[in-house]
C-alpha cells in the first residue's frame, strides 16, 4: 500500500502539491492528523530544504489553523531557510486559507534569536503576500538586518543601494534598526556585495548605502542621525557599534546638525564607548562657537577616561580654547588640572604643564611611600550551604541545573546528597516533584540514552521519577557496574590492567564523577543492598571550596559500622582532604579495624597525593587534517604548557599525576569548572590539567577559560609553574571578562602568598617576546591590580617581564605603557629592583616614548 506521506520522505514538491489539491476537507483533516503524528515521530531527524518545502505545502494544505501549522513548521529540526514561499502561498490561495499572516507572526515568534535570518525570507514573503504589517517581534528586525548581508544570486546583480531602494520593508524597519539590540552584531557579520569591487570593508557598505539613500531623499536624514546617536548612547559591544559609528561618519553631520544635538554629543563624549566618544569629540571640535559652559561641564569626565588618545585630544582642545579666549583661560586651566591625577604619567605631566601655562598652579601631591601590598588577608573558607530538605526544594535545584549553562560544584553536590537522602525516605514525593521538571527539560523522552552533563545524573533522576530505564534498571549489568569497571581499568585498580585513559587531561576526573553518579543511581534503584545499606555520601564537601575536613570524613567512616563504602565515593572523599600529614587522626582511622579505615590512615600518613614533577614545555599545533583545515590555520604555532609526572617510586593510585601536554588544538570549556572542587588541595595539578583552556583565551581568543583561575586561587596546595603560567596567559586574554577573572585570581593568590610574581613576570615576558601573546592586553589588568592594592606584586611581575621585552626589535606594542606602570609602582613602593637592559634603553638618544618611559623607570627605581 502506498504511503500517502511518501512525498515527505522524497521531498517531492509537485507530489505534495498534487496530493493536497486533490483532497476534500474531510480527507485533509485525516491527512493532517497523520502529518502531525509523522512529524512527531521524526523529532530527532533533520528535514532537508526539499522535505521542509513539501512539509510546509502539506501543513498549509491540510491543517485547520495557523497555530497547528506553526507547531509543525516551528520545530528546531525544520529549517525554513531555503523554503520558497510561493508554492505554499499558491496552495493556501486554492484552499481559501485566510490565516497566512497569523502563521507568519507565529513563526516569527519562534525564530531563534541567534540565527534570525534563517526563516526570515519565508516569513516576510507570507506577510508581503497578505499585505500585512511587520510583526512587533525584535527577531523580525534582526532577520532583516541579517539577510541584507546575504543577498541571493539574483540580488547580487544589483548594487546594495539599489536593492535597498526597492526593498518593501525599508521604510517600516529602518527606524527600528536603532531600537533593537543585536542589529550591530548582524551587520558586523554581514558579507555585503556590490557590483563594483571597490575594496570597501564589507560590513561598512550598509552604512554607506543608508547615507546615500538619505542624500537622495529616499530616507529621512534626521531619523538616521537621531537613531544613530540614540543607539550609540545606549551602548553595545564595540564590534556591534562599529557599523553605527560608520553610519555617523557616512552621514557627515553638519555644524548646524551637531549644534542642534549638542546634549547628545556631549553625553557621548563623556560617557559613550570609546569609538563613539572619539566620533563625538571630532564632531564637536568642528563647531566654532560651541557653548563654553557646556564644554567645561563635560571636560572633567573626559579627562579621567582611560582612553589616552581621547584624553590627549581633549587637552589639546582645551589648550587651544584657552589660547583663543584669554579671559576664560584661568577657568579652563582649573579644568585642565583634573587630568593631573591621570594614571598615565605622560598625560598627567602634560596636564600639569598646560594648567600652569594658563595660570593654575597644580600642587604636587604628597608622596606616599610604602613597602608591600595593601590586600586584605585571605579568610577561612565558609561552610557549605545547608542540605536539601524536601522534594520540592530538590526539584527546584534540578530545574535550575537544567536551565543554567553550568552548575556550580556545591549545587551539584547538594543535589547528589539530596537524591541519596530523599530517594529512600520520600520516593513518591520526589517522583511527583521531579516529573514535571524532567518533562519540561525533555529529559523523560530518552529512555536509553544517559546525559553526558552532570556525570549522567539525568539517568538517576529519571529512575527517581518512575521512568523505566533499562540502562539503570536492567538486571544484566547496571550503569554503575559498567562505569566502575571502566574506571577501575583507567585507574589501574585491577592488577592486570595497567591502562591509562587516552586523554589524561581530566578524563579520570570525568570518570570519577560519572562513577559516583552511577553508584548513587545503583543505590536509589535498590541494587547491591545486600552488601551496603548506607548511601554513598562520604564525598559530600564540608567547606565551600569542595574540601572535606579530615575529622568529618573519619566520623562518616565510623558511622558506617563496618560496612564497605562505595569505592568511587571513598576515592573522591580522600581527594577532597587537605594535602597534609595528620598522624593522630591516622591512628584513630587505623583503629577502626576496617579496610576503609586503613585506607584513610594510609592516605593521612602520606599527606595525600605525592607531589609530582612539574616541567614547562613548548608544544606545537596539531597536524593538519587533510588538504583544507580551517581550524588548523587559526591555531597558534606554539604554546607553553606543563608536563606532570609522578616522582620515581611514588605511588599514584588514581593515575592523576600523569599530565602529558598535547599538541595545540581548540578546546571548549565543559565540566572543567567542577575540577577545582574535585581536587581542592591540589590547585597546581588542576592548573596543569586546565592550562590549555586558559592559554586559549590569549592565543586563540576563545572566551571563558580564565574563569577557572579564581576557582583555583580559592583552593589550597602548592601553586606550581602551571598556575603561574596560567596567570600570565590570563592577563593577555582577548575578552575582558577573562582578564577581570585573572585579576581577581592574582589578588587572591597575592594575598595568601600563593603567587610567585617573579615567575609570572618571567613567563609573561617570554611569551610576549616570542610572539605567543598580545602584550598590549596586559597593561589594563596590571593597572587594575595596582589600583586594587597590589602595587608591589605588579612591580615585581613587571621587573621580571621587562628584561626579555627590552631586547625585542622592534619593541612590542604596549611596552612603553608597561614601563610607565612599572615606574609608577616603583615610586609608590620605594622598592628598588634591578631590571637588566633598562639602562641601555634609557641611554639611547632621542625622545621617543619608549626611551622617555625607560628613563622615568630608571630614575624611579634608582
CORKA-V76655 format. One record per residue. RES is the residue in three letters. OMEGA is omega in degrees with one decimal (* if undefined). Layout:
<<RES & OMEGA> <RES & OMEGA>>
//
This chain:
<<UNK & -177.5> <UNK & 176.7> <UNK & -179.3> <UNK & 179.6> <UNK & -178.7> <UNK & -179.4> <UNK & 176.8> <UNK & 179.0> <UNK & -175.3> <UNK & -175.7> <UNK & -178.0> <UNK & -175.4> <UNK & 179.6> <UNK & 179.3> <UNK & 177.9> <UNK & -179.7> <UNK & -179.0> <UNK & -177.9> <UNK & -175.9> <UNK & 178.8> <UNK & -176.9> <UNK & -176.6> <UNK & 167.7> <UNK & -173.4> <UNK & 178.7> <UNK & 178.1> <UNK & 178.1> <UNK & 179.6> <UNK & -179.9> <UNK & 178.7> <UNK & 177.8> <UNK & 177.4> <UNK & 177.7> <UNK & -179.1> <UNK & 179.8> <UNK & 179.0> <UNK & 179.2> <UNK & -179.9> <UNK & 179.1> <UNK & 178.7> <UNK & -178.3> <UNK & -174.1> <UNK & -178.6> <UNK & -175.9> <UNK & 178.7> <UNK & 178.7> <UNK & 176.0> <UNK & -178.4> <UNK & 178.2> <UNK & 178.5> <UNK & 179.2> <UNK & 177.6> <UNK & 177.7> <UNK & 178.4> <UNK & -180.0> <UNK & 178.2> <UNK & -178.4> <UNK & -178.5> <UNK & 179.6> <UNK & -178.6> <UNK & -174.2> <UNK & -172.8> <UNK & -169.2> <UNK & -173.4> <UNK & 177.1> <UNK & -178.8> <UNK & -179.2> <UNK & 178.2> <UNK & 179.2> <UNK & 177.9> <UNK & -179.7> <UNK & -174.8> <UNK & -177.7> <UNK & 179.0> <UNK & -176.5> <UNK & -177.9> <UNK & 176.6> <UNK & 179.5> <UNK & 178.6> <UNK & -173.0> <UNK & -177.7> <UNK & 179.2> <UNK & 177.5> <UNK & -178.2> <UNK & -172.5> <UNK & 179.6> <UNK & 177.6> <UNK & 179.4> <UNK & -179.7> <UNK & 176.8> <UNK & 179.4> <UNK & 179.2> <UNK & -179.1> <UNK & 179.3> <UNK & -177.6> <UNK & -180.0> <UNK & -179.8> <UNK & -173.0> <UNK & 179.5> <UNK & 178.8> <UNK & 177.6> <UNK & 177.0> <UNK & 180.0> <UNK & 179.6> <UNK & 180.0> <UNK & 177.7> <UNK & 178.7> <UNK & 179.6> <UNK & -178.8> <UNK & -176.1> <UNK & 174.8> <UNK & -175.9> <UNK & 179.8> <UNK & 178.0> <UNK & -172.0> <UNK & -177.5> <UNK & -172.2> <UNK & -177.3> <UNK & -172.2> <UNK & -176.4> <UNK & 179.9> <UNK & -179.6> <UNK & -177.8> <UNK & 179.2> <UNK & 175.8> <UNK & -179.6> <UNK & -179.7> <UNK & 179.5> <UNK & -179.2> <UNK & -176.9> <UNK & -177.6> <UNK & 178.6> <UNK & 179.1> <UNK & 178.7> <UNK & 178.8> <UNK & -176.9> <UNK & 174.3> <UNK & -177.5> <UNK & -179.6> <UNK & 177.5> <UNK & 178.7> <UNK & 178.5> <UNK & 178.3> <UNK & 178.0> <UNK & -178.9> <UNK & -173.4> <UNK & 175.2> <UNK & 179.3> <UNK & 179.1> <UNK & -177.2> <UNK & 173.1> <UNK & -179.8> <UNK & 179.4> <UNK & -177.6> <UNK & -177.6> <UNK & 180.0> <UNK & 179.2> <UNK & 176.7> <UNK & -177.0> <UNK & -177.4> <UNK & 178.4> <UNK & 176.3> <UNK & -179.9> <UNK & -177.6> <UNK & -179.5> <UNK & -178.6> <UNK & -178.1> <UNK & -177.2> <UNK & -173.8> <UNK & -174.4> <UNK & -175.2> <UNK & -173.3> <UNK & -178.5> <UNK & 178.4> <UNK & -177.0> <UNK & 176.4> <UNK & -176.7> <UNK & -175.9> <UNK & -171.3> <UNK & 175.6> <UNK & 177.3> <UNK & 179.5> <UNK & 179.7> <UNK & 177.2> <UNK & 178.5> <UNK & 178.6> <UNK & -175.5> <UNK & 177.5> <UNK & -174.5> <UNK & 173.0> <UNK & -173.3> <UNK & -176.6> <UNK & 174.6> <UNK & 177.6> <UNK & -177.8> <UNK & 177.4> <UNK & -172.9> <UNK & 178.5> <UNK & 179.2> <UNK & 176.8> <UNK & -169.3> <UNK & -178.5> <UNK & -176.9> <UNK & 176.8> <UNK & 178.9> <UNK & 174.3> <UNK & 179.6> <UNK & 179.2> <UNK & 177.9> <UNK & 178.1> <UNK & 178.4> <UNK & 177.7> <UNK & 175.5> <UNK & 178.2> <UNK & 179.3> <UNK & -178.0> <UNK & 179.7> <UNK & 176.3> <UNK & 179.7> <UNK & -177.6> <UNK & -179.8> <UNK & 177.4> <UNK & -179.8> <UNK & -177.6> <UNK & 178.8> <UNK & 178.7> <UNK & 178.9> <UNK & 179.3> <UNK & 178.6> <UNK & 178.4> <UNK & 179.7> <UNK & 179.1> <UNK & 179.6> <UNK & 175.8> <UNK & 176.5> <UNK & 176.5> <UNK & -179.1> <UNK & -179.0> <UNK & -179.5> <UNK & 180.0> <UNK & -174.4> <UNK & -177.0> <UNK & 177.8> <UNK & 173.5> <UNK & 178.4> <UNK & 177.1> <UNK & 176.8> <UNK & -180.0> <UNK & 179.3> <UNK & 177.1> <UNK & 178.6> <UNK & -176.1> <UNK & 179.1> <UNK & 178.1> <UNK & 180.0> <UNK & 178.9> <UNK & 177.4> <UNK & -179.6> <UNK & 179.6> <UNK & -178.3> <UNK & -173.7> <UNK & -179.9> <UNK & -179.6> <UNK & 179.8> <UNK & 179.5> <UNK & 176.5> <UNK & 177.1> <UNK & -179.6> <UNK & -176.2> <UNK & -169.0> <UNK & -173.5> <UNK & 173.5> <UNK & -170.3> <UNK & -177.2> <UNK & 178.5> <UNK & 178.6> <UNK & 178.3> <UNK & 177.7> <UNK & 178.5> <UNK & 179.1> <UNK & -179.4> <UNK & 179.5> <UNK & -178.6> <UNK & -179.1> <UNK & 178.4> <UNK & 179.3> <UNK & -173.1> <UNK & -175.6> <UNK & -178.1> <UNK & -179.5> <UNK & -175.2> <UNK & -179.9> <UNK & 179.5> <UNK & 179.7> <UNK & -177.4> <UNK & 174.8> <UNK & -177.3> <UNK & -171.2> <UNK & -179.2> <UNK & 178.8> <UNK & 179.5> <UNK & -173.5> <UNK & 177.3> <UNK & 178.5> <UNK & -178.4> <UNK & -177.3> <UNK & -172.9> <UNK & -178.4> <UNK & 179.7> <UNK & -178.6> <UNK & 179.1> <UNK & 178.0> <UNK & 178.6> <UNK & 176.9> <UNK & 178.7> <UNK & 179.5> <UNK & 179.8> <UNK & 178.1> <UNK & 179.2> <UNK & 178.5> <UNK & 178.6> <UNK & 178.3> <UNK & -179.0> <UNK & -175.5> <UNK & -175.9> <UNK & -179.8> <UNK & -179.0> <UNK & -173.0> <UNK & -178.6> <UNK & 179.1> <UNK & 178.5> <UNK & -179.6> <UNK & 179.0> <UNK & 177.1> <UNK & 177.1> <UNK & -177.5> <UNK & 178.8> <UNK & -177.4> <UNK & 178.9> <UNK & 179.1> <UNK & -178.9> <UNK & -178.8> <UNK & 175.5> <UNK & -171.9> <UNK & -178.3> <UNK & 176.4> <UNK & 179.2> <UNK & 180.0> <UNK & 179.5> <UNK & 178.0> <UNK & 176.9> <UNK & -177.2> <UNK & -179.7> <UNK & 178.5> <UNK & 178.5> <UNK & -179.6> <UNK & -176.6> <UNK & 167.4> <UNK & 179.3> <UNK & -179.2> <UNK & -179.7> <UNK & 179.1> <UNK & 179.6> <UNK & 179.6> <UNK & 177.1> <UNK & -177.4> <UNK & 179.1> <UNK & -178.4> <UNK & 175.8> <UNK & 179.5> <UNK & 177.1> <UNK & 178.9> <UNK & 177.0> <UNK & -178.6> <UNK & 176.3> <UNK & -180.0> <UNK & 177.8> <UNK & -179.5> <UNK & 177.1> <UNK & 179.5> <UNK & 179.9> <UNK & 175.9> <UNK & 179.8> <UNK & 175.1> <UNK & -178.1> <UNK & -178.5> <UNK & 174.9> <UNK & -172.0> <UNK & -175.8> <UNK & -178.2> <UNK & -178.5> <UNK & 178.4> <UNK & 177.1> <UNK & 179.6> <UNK & 178.6> <UNK & 179.5> <UNK & 177.2> <UNK & 177.7> <UNK & 177.7> <UNK & 178.6> <UNK & -179.9> <UNK & -175.3> <UNK & -173.9> <UNK & 174.7> <UNK & 175.6> <UNK & -177.7> <UNK & 178.3> <UNK & -176.1> <UNK & -177.6> <UNK & 178.2> <UNK & 176.8> <UNK & 179.3> <UNK & 177.0> <UNK & 179.7> <UNK & 179.8> <UNK & 179.2> <UNK & 178.3> <UNK & 177.5> <UNK & 180.0> <UNK & -174.8> <UNK & -173.7> <UNK & 179.1> <UNK & 178.4> <UNK & -173.8> <UNK & -177.4> <UNK & -175.5> <UNK & -178.4> <UNK & 179.0> <UNK & 178.5> <UNK & -179.7> <UNK & -179.6> <UNK & -177.3> <UNK & -174.8> <UNK & -172.4> <UNK & 179.3> <UNK & 178.3> <UNK & -179.8> <UNK & 177.6> <UNK & 179.5> <UNK & 179.4> <UNK & -178.3> <UNK & -178.0> <UNK & -179.7> <UNK & -173.1> <UNK & 179.5> <UNK & -171.4> <UNK & -175.9> <UNK & -175.9> <UNK & 178.4> <UNK & 177.8> <UNK & 175.4> <UNK & -179.6> <UNK & 176.1> <UNK & 176.3> <UNK & -179.1> <UNK & -177.0> <UNK & -178.3> <UNK & 178.2> <UNK & -179.8> <UNK & -179.1> <UNK & 177.4> <UNK & 178.7> <UNK & 178.9> <UNK & -179.0> <UNK & 174.7> <UNK & 179.6> <UNK & 174.7> <UNK & -173.5> <UNK & -176.2> <UNK & -179.2> <UNK & -178.2> <UNK & -171.2> <UNK & -177.7> <UNK & -177.3> <UNK & -176.5> <UNK & -177.8> <UNK & -178.3> <UNK & 176.3> <UNK & 179.0> <UNK & -178.4> <UNK & 179.9> <UNK & -178.2> <UNK & -179.6> <UNK & 176.9> <UNK & 178.1> <UNK & -179.0> <UNK & 179.9> <UNK & 178.1> <UNK & -178.1> <UNK & -178.4> <UNK & -177.7> <UNK & 179.4> <UNK & 177.6> <UNK & -174.6> <UNK & -176.3> <UNK & -171.6> <UNK & -177.6> <UNK & -177.5> <UNK & 172.3> <UNK & -178.7> <UNK & -179.3> <UNK & 180.0> <UNK & -177.0> <UNK & 179.5> <UNK & 171.9> <UNK & -177.5> <UNK & 178.8> <UNK & 178.6> <UNK & 175.8> <UNK & 180.0> <UNK & 178.9> <UNK & 179.1> <UNK & -179.5> <UNK & -178.1> <UNK & 174.4> <UNK & 179.2> <UNK & 178.2> <UNK & 176.7> <UNK & 177.7> <UNK & 177.2> <UNK & 178.3> <UNK & -179.5> <UNK & -176.1> <UNK & 176.9> <UNK & 175.3> <UNK & 179.8> <UNK & 174.2> <UNK & -175.6> <UNK & 178.3> <UNK & -179.5> <UNK & -172.5> <UNK & 173.4> <UNK & 178.8> <UNK & -178.8> <UNK & 179.8> <UNK & -178.8> <UNK & 178.8> <UNK & -171.0> <UNK & 179.5> <UNK & -176.4> <UNK & 172.8> <UNK & 178.0> <UNK & -175.5> <UNK & 177.0> <UNK & -174.0> <UNK & -178.0> <UNK & 175.1> <UNK & 176.1> <UNK & -174.5> <UNK & 179.9> <UNK & 179.4> <UNK & 178.7> <UNK & 176.7> <UNK & 179.8> <UNK & -179.3> <UNK & 177.5> <UNK & 179.9> <UNK & -178.6> <UNK & 176.1> <UNK & 176.3> <UNK & 175.1> <UNK & 178.2> <UNK & 178.1> <UNK & 177.5> <UNK & 173.6> <UNK & -169.6> <UNK & -178.6> <UNK & 177.5> <UNK & 178.5> <UNK & -179.9> <UNK & 179.2> <UNK & 178.5> <UNK & 179.1> <UNK & -178.6> <UNK & 178.8> <UNK & 176.9> <UNK & 174.7> <UNK & 179.6> <UNK & -176.9> <UNK & 178.1> <UNK & 178.2> <UNK & -175.5> <UNK & -179.9> <UNK & 179.8> <UNK & 176.9> <UNK & 178.8> <UNK & 178.6> <UNK & -179.7> <UNK & 179.2> <UNK & -178.8> <UNK & 176.6> <UNK & 177.1> <UNK & 179.6> <UNK & 176.1> <UNK & 179.5> <UNK & 177.4> <UNK & 177.7> <UNK & 179.6> <UNK & 176.9> <UNK & -179.7> <UNK & 179.6> <UNK & 179.8> <UNK & -179.0> <UNK & 179.4> <UNK & 178.5> <UNK & -176.7> <UNK & 178.8> <UNK & 178.9> <UNK & 175.4> <UNK & 178.6> <UNK & -178.8> <UNK & 174.2> <UNK & -178.4> <UNK & -177.2> <UNK & 178.1> <UNK & 179.9> <UNK & 175.5> <UNK & 179.9> <UNK & 178.1> <UNK & 177.2> <UNK & -177.6> <UNK & 178.4> <UNK & 177.3> <UNK & 176.6> <UNK & 178.2> <UNK & -177.5> <UNK & 179.6> <UNK & -176.8> <UNK & -175.9> <UNK & -178.0> <UNK & -178.4> <UNK & -175.9> <UNK & -179.4> <UNK & 179.3> <UNK & 172.7> <UNK & -176.7> <UNK & -178.2> <UNK & 177.3> <UNK & 176.0> <UNK & 177.2> <UNK & -176.9> <UNK & 176.1> <UNK & 179.3> <UNK & 177.3> <UNK & 178.3> <UNK & 176.4> <UNK & 179.2> <UNK & 177.7> <UNK & -179.2> <UNK & 178.0> <UNK & 176.2> <UNK & -168.0> <UNK & -175.6> <UNK & 179.2> <UNK & -177.1> <UNK & -176.6> <UNK & -177.5> <UNK & -179.8> <UNK & 178.7> <UNK & -176.8> <UNK & 179.1> <UNK & 175.6> <UNK & -176.7> <UNK & 176.5> <UNK & 176.9> <UNK & 176.9> <UNK & 179.7> <UNK & 177.8> <UNK & -178.5> <UNK & -176.8> <UNK & 179.2> <UNK & 178.9> <UNK & 176.3> <UNK & -170.8> <UNK & 178.2> <UNK & 178.9> <UNK & 175.1> <UNK & 177.8> <UNK & -171.4> <UNK & 179.0> <UNK & -175.0> <UNK & -172.8> <UNK & 177.3> <UNK & 179.0> <UNK & 178.3> <UNK & 177.2> <UNK & 177.5> <UNK & 176.8> <UNK & -169.3> <UNK & -177.2> <UNK & 178.2> <UNK & 179.0> <UNK & 179.9> <UNK & 178.8> <UNK & 179.1> <UNK & 175.9> <UNK & -175.3> <UNK & -174.1> <UNK & 174.4> <UNK & -179.2> <UNK & 176.7> <UNK & -178.5> <UNK & 165.4> <UNK & -173.3> <UNK & -176.6> <UNK & 175.6> <UNK & 179.0> <UNK & -171.9> <UNK & 175.5> <UNK & 177.4> <UNK & 179.1> <UNK & -179.5> <UNK & -180.0> <UNK & -179.3> <UNK & -176.3> <UNK & -179.0> <UNK & -179.1> <UNK & -179.7> <UNK & 177.7> <UNK & -176.2> <UNK & -177.8> <UNK & -179.8> <UNK & 175.8> <UNK & -179.9> <UNK & 178.7> <UNK & 178.1> <UNK & 178.4> <UNK & 177.4> <UNK & -177.6> <UNK & 178.3> <UNK & -179.1> <UNK & -178.7> <UNK & -179.2> <UNK & -171.9> <UNK & -174.3> <UNK & -179.1> <UNK & 178.4> <UNK & 177.8> <UNK & 177.5> <UNK & 177.9> <UNK & 179.3> <UNK & 178.1> <UNK & 177.5> <UNK & 179.7> <UNK & -180.0> <UNK & -178.8> <UNK & 178.9> <UNK & 179.3> <UNK & 178.3> <UNK & -177.9> <UNK & -177.2> <UNK & 177.1> <UNK & -177.7> <UNK & -177.9> <UNK & 173.0> <UNK & -174.6> <UNK & -179.4> <UNK & 178.6> <UNK & 177.9> <UNK & -179.6> <UNK & 178.8> <UNK & 176.8> <UNK & -177.8> <UNK & 179.7> <UNK & -179.5> <UNK & 179.8> <UNK & -179.1> <UNK & -179.6> <UNK & -180.0> <UNK & 177.3> <UNK & -178.2> <UNK & 178.3> <UNK & 176.7> <UNK & -171.5> <UNK & -175.2> <UNK & 178.8> <UNK & -171.6> <UNK & -171.3> <UNK & -177.0> <UNK & 178.8> <UNK & -179.9> <UNK & 175.3> <UNK & 177.9> <UNK & 178.5> <UNK & 176.3> <UNK & -179.1> <UNK & -178.8> <UNK & 175.4> <UNK & -179.2> <UNK & -178.9> <UNK & -179.2> <UNK & 177.1> <UNK & -179.6> <UNK & 178.5> <UNK & 178.4> <UNK & 176.3> <UNK & -178.0> <UNK & 179.8> <UNK & 178.5> <UNK & -177.8> <UNK & -170.2> <UNK & -177.3> <UNK & 179.5> <UNK & -177.1> <UNK & -176.8> <UNK & 179.9> <UNK & -177.7> <UNK & 174.9> <UNK & -3.6> <UNK & -179.7> <UNK & 179.5> <UNK & 175.7> <UNK & -178.2> <UNK & -179.1> <UNK & 176.6> <UNK & 178.7> <UNK & 177.3> <UNK & 177.2> <UNK & 178.8> <UNK & 178.6> <UNK & 177.4> <UNK & 178.7> <UNK & 178.5> <UNK & -177.3> <UNK & 176.6> <UNK & 179.0> <UNK & -178.1> <UNK & -175.0> <UNK & -176.2> <UNK & -179.5> <UNK & -179.8> <UNK & 176.8> <UNK & 178.8> <UNK & 179.9> <UNK & 179.4> <UNK & 178.5> <UNK & -177.3> <UNK & -177.6> <UNK & 180.0> <UNK & 179.9> <UNK & -179.5> <UNK & -178.6> <UNK & 178.0> <UNK & 175.0> <UNK & 177.7> <UNK & -176.9> <UNK & 176.1> <UNK & -178.0> <UNK & 177.6> <UNK & -178.8> <UNK & -179.8> <UNK & -178.6> <UNK & 176.5> <UNK & 177.5> <UNK & 179.6> <UNK & 178.5> <UNK & 178.3> <UNK & -179.3> <UNK & -177.3> <UNK & -176.3> <UNK & -178.9> <UNK & *>>
//
